[in-house]
């Protein structure tokens, strides 16, 4: 295999917006292969990870525009797989979830600002049951949970100030 070539895309003024590596496959087509980086307009790093023959693979991390980590998890053949963590702009943990080949699978936790933790279970993308914990103590059974923008969300019984 040939050495990857670095490609860059710049904004007006010459600031780099993103950079990635490519290789040429047997058919002569350029394929993303290697490190990828994307920056916010304020030059803070937005996203970083690796491509393997055109698909996201390994650990991918993204950051809020204030430099605080936003999410991090594993990619396998271009889809979410394994544990993912999500953080708010203030750096506090918002959610922890597990994926299986692009579908939510296993235990998901939503950490509300109030300190309550919602725990839900997913199997191959299908919602199962959930529970709510406050300060580590079981407080109620939760039935209405769903995936929205790749994250678990509670859809009832949460005061506005508790919203993640």
C-alpha positions, -999 to +999 in steps of 0.1 A: +000+000+000+012+035-008+018+061+018-013+082+026-015+117+012-027+145+034-056+166+020-067+199+036-097+222+031-093+258+042-116+287+049-112+322+035-081+336+051-062+303+049-073+287+082-076+250+079-111+237+083-104+200+080-076+176+071-077+140+061-055+113+046-062+094+014-048+065-005-056+053-040-073+019-042-067-007-070-093+010-092-075+044-090-101+060-067-090+080-037-102+065-004-100+082+030-075+062+050-058+075+081-063+104+105-091+129+101-095+163+118-122+190+117-121+224+133-147+248+146-147+283+131-129+296+162-100+271+155-109+247+183-107+211+173-142+198+166-137+161+157-109+136+153-106+100+144-093+075+118-106+061+086-097+026+074-104+022+037-132+048+037-149+039+070-146+054+104-128+030+127-114+031+162-118+059+188-136+090+176-137+122+197-156+155+193-154+187+212-177+216+219-165+250+204-153+259+239-127+231+238-146+208+262-150+172+251-185+166+237-184+129+229-161+099+225-166+063+215-156+035+192-165+032+155-164-002+137-168-003+099-183+032+099-209+027+126-210+033+164-200+002+183-191-002+220-192+024+247-199+061+240-198+090+264-214+124+260-206+156+279-223+189+283-205+222+273-196+227+310-178+193+310-203+174+332-212+139+320-245+138+303-248+102+290-231+069+287-244+043+263-235+013+244-239+005+207-238-027+187-231-022+150-249+011+148-278+003+171-282+011+208-276-021+227-271-026+264-274-002+294-276+036+288-274+062+316-286+097+314-270+119+340-293+149+347-281+182+361-302+175+392-281+145+400-307+120+390-296+092+367-319+075+343-309+040+334-324+023+303-317-009+285-317-015+247-314-047+227-304-045+191-320-010+188-352-019+206-362-001+238-366-023+269-372-009+304-356+018+325-352+030+360-344+063+377-318+067+405-313+098+427-280+098+446-275+061+439-310+051+452-337+037+431-366+061+429-390+050+401-396+028+371-393+045+337-411+033+307-409+061+280-374+063+268-362+068+232-332+074+211-330+109+197-299+122+178-280+091+190-287+096+227-311+084+252-338+109+263-365+108+289-398+121+276-419+126+307-416+134+344-385+156+340-386+193+352-371+218+327-342+225+350-333+187+348-330+186+311-296+175+299 
